[in-house]
Amino acid sequence: MSMTMTEKILAAHAGLEEVHAGDLIEARLDLVLGNDVTTPVAVDVFEKAGFEWVFDRDRIAIVLDHYTPCKDIKSAQLCKRARDFARKHQITHFYDVGQVGIEHALLPEKGLVAPGETVIGADSHTCTYGALGAFSTGVGSTDMAAGMASGTNWFKVPSAIKVVLTGKLPPMVSGKDVMLHLIGLIGVDGALYRSLEFTGEGVSALSMDDRFTIANMAIEAGGKNGIFPVDEKTVEYVSGRVKRPYTVYAADPDAVYERTITIDLNTLEPTVALPHLPSNTRTVGEVLGLPIDQVVIGSCTNGRISDMRIAADILRERKVAEGVRCIVIPATQEIYMECLREGLAEIFIQAGCAFSTPTCGPCLGGHMGCMCEGERAVSTTNRNFVGRMGHVKSEVILASPAVAAASAVRGCIADPRTLE
Amino acid sequence: MLTGKVFKYGDNVDTDVIIPARYLNNPDPAALAQHCMEDIDAGFASAVQPGDIIVGGANFGCGSSREHAPIAIRAAGVSCVIAPSFARIFYRNSINIGFPILECAEAAQEIQAGDQVSVDLDTGLISDLTTGKTYQATAFPAFLQQIIAAGGLLPYLKAKVG
């Protein structure tokens, strides 16, 4: 019987000829990930259950990215708990301040995820690595602990939604707009328990950074994972980064999908999501002029080098509008360094932006940009839930780096295509 | 048999409102419980009594993977959550920590805030003692029942591998 891409990867990792939607399986894990919020809870669970050894110190990544550099004493304590565990078990891929980047930008960059692999991470945006043709999904701390102890975990094989992309994105329209458009179409539970499998001739024109952004937000539609086929761009991205053999899986032509959605990339507009759900989408033209107090450009969704470049292109020789705070956060040290090399950092600083070391900080209202009552941000992050970036009566509007940068210049929601 | 008063919420209750990120710097369950549901129901933490039940709408627990969400709900004294559907990570986390959740669309729709409800976890039977109506929740697959019976995923795993 035919299989989807996700089914093939899960079957291979379960040691089975085939698996199908609904099957409960136990699968071998290639990598287990945690951060400074979720790892301490996993360590407690791991130790309380009486486990003394991790299954493979080379297949665990612990990334201290959420509250770092530590915002307060309690978060410093969390980091210490994770750091002590990493040292005790000699975790190879442990990233602390100075080396750390936002986990879902960092792991692909370091070559820790390859096509065809199976990854769980105690962070919901672990689905990002589907951009590389891997099966990767977010889990909780107990799942992380189980993964660290045994190198396996249980999965319900998801049914799949096929998303066929055709055409090519117009200027100033990006992967973020594709995903916001899709979430607007199907809703925040439109892909609940399901795999989003992206395909179609439109995929080849999407950059890897666009694919990372799209796969990253599969969880915002409720998805278990989002996955892209492996093509020349994927192979080019992983070459030089991934130093081990990997297997490329492709969906069978007659694989079974629950539904098919076709998106013509040519027709997409810059898209935003208004408070308080990622599915509350509008084209930018529908909300022009909405006043803002803050702009955040960064995160695991949109903190990659192409995001920095497009934001810098818009901010070059312009200023952030008076009364607006613009915070720019490259997602990793490598991206930060590239911003310095290309002169992007200088453009941001000249424009009046705060330019920060990598951190998840403001995305989750952690630090580095919390808002008070009545404030509104345009942000390239991934969630605009009630209270997400601070006060329960503050608001987040999700947008692409182009829209966010244009809005920073205008001081209100603005269309990057019509900036003077 | 679990029995308690119902706190009722709408669709897409996300883990950011169940336990806001500003409190995640202290994962102690008792500390998390003090701020449970704070951003959609500021009075919840002080009003909830041991055994009380949360009835939510579709996609309950969506968003962040934070296991702190079911931990906070349990530590607040809530005995179980009933909803038409759960976001998948919240679903996994609840099973993995041995916290009871029940999928039942009809019960989630009809049961009202303040109703006294009892739940038989062995049979999945939900009884609204205020209205006298009963509902049958979806049964968990046998494998997940084993995890729940073991008290969570890690005790299950430990018993298996020794």
Interface residues (C-beta under 8 A of the other chain):
Chain A: L24 V37 T38 P40 V41 D44 V45 F46 K48 A49 G50 F51 H66 Y67 K71 D72 K74 S75 L78 A122 D123 S124 T126 G138 V139 G140 S141 T142 D143 A145 A146 A149 S150 W154 V188 D189 L192 Y193 I219 G222 K224 L277 L364 G365 G366 C370 R383 F385 V386 G387 R388 G390 V392
Chain B: N12 D14 D16 V17 P20 A21 R22 L24 N25 N26 P27 E38 D39 I40 A58 N59 C62 G63 S64 S65 R66 E67 H68 I71 S85 A87 R88 I89 R92 N93 N96 I97 P141 F143 L144 G152 L153 L154 P155 L157 K158 V161
